[in-house]
Amino acid sequence: MVDGLRKCRILVTPTSFGKNDPTLRKALEDTVGEVAYNTTGKPLPSADLAVLIPGFDGFIAGLDVIDRAVIEKADRLRVIARYGVGVDGIDLEAARQKGIVVTNTPGANSISVAELAIGLMICLARKITTAAQATRNGEWPRWQSMSLEGKTVGLLGFGSIGRQVARMLGGFDCTLLAYDPIADPTIAASLGVRLLAQEQVVSQSDIVSLHCPVTPQTRGMVDAAFLERMKPGSFLVNTARGELVHEDALLQALDSGRLNGAALDVFATQPPAKDHPLLLHPRVIATPHMGAHTDGATNSMGWMSLRDCLAVMRGEAPLYRVA
């Protein structure tokens, strides 16, 4: 099977793959016949991938658009090893029909994304970014801000990342609420989290933090009705997916004062246009989908995706098969 692997061609599109651990790329290059890397510095659109994908046996994929048009052009592809958790950019049904295995890396970036979510909560509550800029501008503001102590934080989504956020917030003396249709009550209780209906979490929380995948049920869930249910003066944090939020509705809630602020690591279209109104809003903190961009997360995602990619190429069962 080693000889078989030496004839394989692997496409790697995540630009951070092996960035912090050069032995990752070496391990892949020493095992297979050819490795091609994405040099554009950004995820690839469907049109580019459809031209590129023929002739590759394995694909370690980032946030690229891997739709039916791409999969139909994949004449030799056996595995799409997602470097990350979300698979909403992959046409799973098309992959199944063509016999292509799809894997992901659950839990690899959980701590890093959770750390960013909490950092954004603190920045919003304490007005750190606006205060820092005002000070840089020669001002010396005395603004009132909010402490996390004694406040209620609501988590929508209580998977690996949501649970890490709850664990880390345990030292802040917050009330923790969560909604997830498949949440484990035992785990929630062990982390001091009360599981409630989504409407209750939204209406009772000073900070609502999104940690759910994009599904037909969650796409656009943060709409005008959702935002109207939020506590007046509360904050929204999104480190999950931009497609969860109706951006026009969020802008209206901020302009009306219903929301005190929002922190967004993700947008519906990435990168957003320079004149995107949410980027320009004074009560919005925007970051460039950087939740998983830490040494720990990229190393874990890299090794997990590499191992499952090679496992499929060897005819073995991968550890984290999605489809």
HUPE-V240640 format. One line per field, one symbol per residue. phi: phi as a letter, one per 20 degrees, with the letter a starting at -180 (. if undefined). burial: 1 if it has 16 or more other C-alpha atoms within 10 Angstrom, else 0. A space follows every 50 residues. Layout:
phi = ???
burial = ???
This chain:
phi = .gffffeedcdcdffefmfebgffffffffddfbcddfdfnbfefgffff fefgneecbedeefedegffffeeecfdbdefeqdfcfedfffffffeme fdcbcfnfdgffffffgfgfgffffelfffffffffenebfceeccefgm edddddoceffgfffffffgedleeddbcafcfefffgffdmdeecfgff fffdefcddebdfecgedgmfedffgfffffgnecdccdebfffdeffff ffffffngderbcceccfdcfffgegfffeffddddceldgeecffffff fffffffffffffendeffcfdb
burial = 00001001111111111100100110011011011001000011010011 01110111111111111111101100111111111110011101100001 11111111111111111101101111100110000000000000000100 11111111111111111010000111111100000001001110100101 11111111111111000011111101110111011111111111111011 10110001111111111000000000011000111110101110001111 11111111110110000111111
